[in-house]
Amino acid sequence: MKKWYVAVGVGLAALVVLVVVGVSNIGPIIKQAVNSKGPEITGTDLRVGDVDIALLTGRASLKDFFLGNPKGFDSPYAVSVKAIKVDLNEKSLTRDTVIVDRIEVVAPHIIFEKSRKGDNFKSLLRNVQRSVGSGTESQGQSSSQSGKKLVVKEFILREGKVNLAIQGLKGKEISATLPEIRLQNIGQQQGGVTPAQAAKEIFAALYGQMTSTDMTAALKSSLSDLSVDVPDVAGELDAAKKQTTQGIEDAKKSFKDLLGK
């Protein structure tokens, strides 16, 4: 009888070890997937620094998320986030459709760069739409991975800060708080969507919020509040003040022209 208890105990211990090892390996797999497949979807630099997994809750934390800009834009990045929280349904990881219970993006720093030729987020959305149409997110995957789809039950982006980047500001900051974005059941109706299709829905919602009437008004208000703080003394400083003032006025006019208002 005692041997039987020992055998059961050893078997349970081995099972626990296998589960822990299996779950702990999810982090590197997610990181590799994001860093290798993300750029194929956005057409830009996209990466996470690390992925932490909470074994008991199935929550993943994607640390130091970075989304670069498309070609032709000068800002250092489009989106930077310290951490993105992801609640996974662990049982679905081995299935064709992976269930993500919740994605929460908290306090992202967003740079919205506008120029005469367009803006960086419109270009990003165009890249994502192109990847959906071409199916590039599945190229290079093994046959066991190519059929993987996603259902995201809830996506939340909150406490975001948007900085507007346009020429002529000379270090001045135009910023506004992005209203909360909340999406539900991404891919549910279709029985799962590809990562690119999920990204397209998220980017479309983000772009819609960034270009909304409320956000436009908030950014305009921030632009109107800009002031020039250059000492009014003789010679070169006076010339510098005039140059800075003109730069801000040009930026205001440029912004109004871009918005068509």
C-alpha positions in Angstrom: 0.0 0.0 0.0 2.8 2.4 0.9 4.5 1.8 -2.4 1.2 2.7 -4.2 1.0 6.0 -2.4 4.6 6.7 -3.3 4.0 6.0 -6.9 0.9 8.2 -7.0 2.9 11.0 -5.3 5.7 10.8 -7.8 3.3 10.8 -10.7 1.5 13.9 -9.4 4.8 15.6 -8.8 5.9 14.8 -12.3 2.6 16.1 -13.7 3.0 19.4 -11.8 6.6 19.8 -13.1 5.4 19.2 -16.7 2.6 21.8 -16.3 4.9 24.4 -14.8 7.6 23.9 -17.4 5.0 24.0 -20.2 3.5 27.2 -18.9 6.8 28.9 -18.3 7.8 28.2 -21.9 4.8 30.2 -23.1 6.6 33.5 -22.4 9.5 33.0 -24.8 7.1 31.6 -27.4 4.9 34.7 -27.2 7.9 37.0 -27.3 9.3 35.3 -30.4 6.0 35.4 -32.1 5.4 39.1 -31.4 9.0 40.1 -32.4 9.1 38.0 -35.6 5.5 38.2 -36.9 4.5 41.7 -35.6 6.7 43.5 -38.2 5.2 41.5 -41.0 1.8 42.8 -40.0 2.6 46.5 -39.4 5.5 46.9 -41.9 7.5 48.6 -39.2 9.7 47.8 -36.2 7.6 46.1 -33.6 8.9 44.3 -30.5 8.6 43.5 -26.8 11.5 43.4 -24.4 10.3 40.5 -22.3 7.2 38.5 -21.5 6.3 37.4 -17.9 3.8 34.7 -17.2 1.9 34.3 -13.9 1.6 30.5 -13.6 -1.5 30.5 -11.4 -3.6 33.1 -13.3 -2.5 32.6 -16.9 -1.8 36.3 -17.2 1.0 37.4 -19.5 2.7 40.8 -19.2 4.4 42.1 -22.4 7.0 44.5 -21.2 8.5 47.4 -23.1 6.3 47.2 -26.2 7.6 49.3 -29.0 5.9 50.1 -32.4 8.1 52.0 -34.8 7.0 54.4 -37.6 6.5 53.6 -41.3 9.1 55.0 -43.7 9.0 58.7 -44.3 8.2 59.7 -40.7 10.7 61.2 -38.3 9.3 60.6 -34.9 11.2 58.1 -32.7 8.2 55.8 -32.5 4.4 55.5 -33.0 3.5 53.7 -29.7 5.5 53.0 -26.6 4.1 51.1 -23.6 5.8 49.9 -20.4 3.6 46.8 -20.2 0.5 45.2 -21.9 -1.5 42.8 -19.8 -2.9 39.7 -21.5 -5.2 37.2 -19.9 -4.9 33.9 -21.8 -7.1 30.8 -21.8 -4.3 28.3 -21.4 -6.4 25.3 -22.5 -7.0 27.0 -25.9 -3.3 27.3 -26.6 -3.1 23.8 -28.2 -6.3 24.4 -30.3 -6.7 26.0 -33.7 -8.3 29.0 -32.2 -6.6 30.7 -29.2 -8.9 32.4 -26.8 -7.6 35.7 -25.3 -9.9 36.7 -22.4 -8.5 40.2 -22.1 -5.9 42.6 -23.5 -5.3 45.7 -21.4 -3.0 48.5 -22.7 -2.4 51.0 -19.9 -0.9 54.5 -20.3 0.5 54.1 -23.8 2.6 57.0 -25.2 1.5 57.7 -28.7 3.2 60.1 -31.2 0.7 61.2 -33.9 2.9 62.6 -36.7 1.2 64.7 -39.4 2.6 66.1 -42.6 1.4 67.2 -46.0 1.7 63.6 -47.3 -0.5 62.2 -44.5 0.0 60.8 -41.0 1.9 57.9 -39.5 -1.1 56.0 -38.2 -3.0 56.2 -41.5 0.2 54.6 -43.0 0.3 52.0 -40.3 -3.4 51.1 -40.8 -2.7 50.9 -44.6 0.1 48.4 -43.9 -2.0 46.3 -41.7 -4.8 46.2 -44.3 -2.3 45.2 -46.9 -1.1 42.3 -44.7 -4.6 41.1 -44.2 -5.2 41.1 -48.0 -2.0 39.3 -48.8 -2.1 36.8 -46.0 1.6 37.6 -45.1 1.0 36.8 -41.4 0.9 33.1 -42.3 3.9 33.0 -44.6 6.8 31.0 -43.2 4.8 29.3 -40.5 4.8 25.6 -40.0 1.7 23.7 -41.0 0.8 23.3 -37.3 0.9 27.1 -36.8 -0.5 28.4 -40.0 -4.1 27.6 -39.0 -3.9 29.4 -35.7 -6.6 32.1 -35.2 -7.6 34.4 -32.3 -10.7 35.4 -30.4 -10.2 38.4 -28.2 -13.0 38.7 -25.7 -12.1 42.1 -24.5 -9.6 44.8 -25.6 -9.0 47.9 -23.4 -6.8 50.9 -24.1 -6.9 53.5 -21.3 -4.9 56.5 -20.0 -3.2 57.0 -23.3 -1.4 60.2 -24.1 -1.1 61.5 -27.6 1.6 63.9 -28.7 1.1 65.6 -32.0 4.3 66.0 -34.1 4.3 68.6 -36.9 7.0 70.8 -38.3 7.8 74.2 -36.8 7.3 73.5 -33.1 11.0 73.6 -32.1 10.5 71.4 -29.0 7.1 72.7 -28.0 4.6 69.9 -27.0 1.1 69.5 -28.2 -0.6 66.7 -26.3 -4.0 65.4 -25.2 -5.4 62.5 -23.3 -6.9 59.7 -25.5 -10.4 58.6 -24.5 -10.7 55.0 -23.4 -11.1 52.4 -26.2 -13.0 49.2 -25.4 -13.6 46.5 -27.9 -15.4 43.1 -27.3 -15.5 39.7 -29.0 -13.0 40.4 -31.7 -13.2 37.4 -34.1 -16.0 35.8 -32.1 -18.6 35.9 -34.9 -16.1 34.4 -37.4 -15.0 31.6 -35.1 -11.6 33.2 -34.9 -9.5 35.7 -37.0 -5.9 35.9 -38.0 -3.5 38.1 -35.9 -3.5 40.6 -38.8 -7.3 40.8 -38.9 -7.4 41.3 -35.2 -4.7 44.0 -35.5 -6.7 45.7 -38.3 -9.8 46.0 -36.0 -7.7 47.4 -33.1 -5.8 49.9 -35.3 -9.0 51.1 -37.0 -10.6 51.8 -33.6 -7.4 53.6 -32.4 -7.2 55.7 -35.5 -10.9 56.5 -35.3 -10.5 57.8 -31.8 -7.3 59.7 -32.6 -9.0 61.6 -35.4 -12.3 62.1 -33.6 -13.9 65.5 -33.1 -13.1 65.5 -29.4 -9.4 64.6 -29.9 -9.0 67.2 -32.7 -10.5 69.8 -30.4 -8.2 68.8 -27.5 -5.1 69.0 -29.7 -6.2 72.3 -31.1 -6.6 73.6 -27.6 -3.2 72.4 -26.6 -1.7 74.1 -29.7 -3.5 77.4 -28.9 -2.0 77.4 -25.4 1.5 77.4 -26.7 3.5 80.4 -25.7 7.0 81.7 -26.5 9.4 82.0 -23.6 12.4 83.7 -25.1 14.1 86.7 -23.4 13.3 89.9 -25.2 16.7 91.4 -25.4 18.7 93.0 -28.1 20.4 91.6 -31.2 20.5 87.8 -31.7 18.1 86.9 -28.9 15.4 89.2 -30.4 15.9 87.5 -33.8 15.7 84.1 -32.2 12.4 85.0 -30.5 11.0 86.2 -33.8 12.1 82.9 -35.5 10.6 80.8 -32.7 7.3 82.8 -32.8 7.1 82.4 -36.6 7.7 78.6 -36.2 4.8 78.2 -33.8 2.5 80.3 -36.0 3.5 78.2 -39.0 2.8 75.0 -37.0 -0.6 76.3 -36.0 -1.5 77.2 -39.6 -0.1 73.8 -40.8 -2.2 71.9 -38.3 -5.4 73.8 -39.3 -4.7 73.2 -43.0 -4.1 69.5 -42.4 -7.5 69.1 -40.6 -9.2 71.2 -43.2 -10.6 73.5 -40.5 
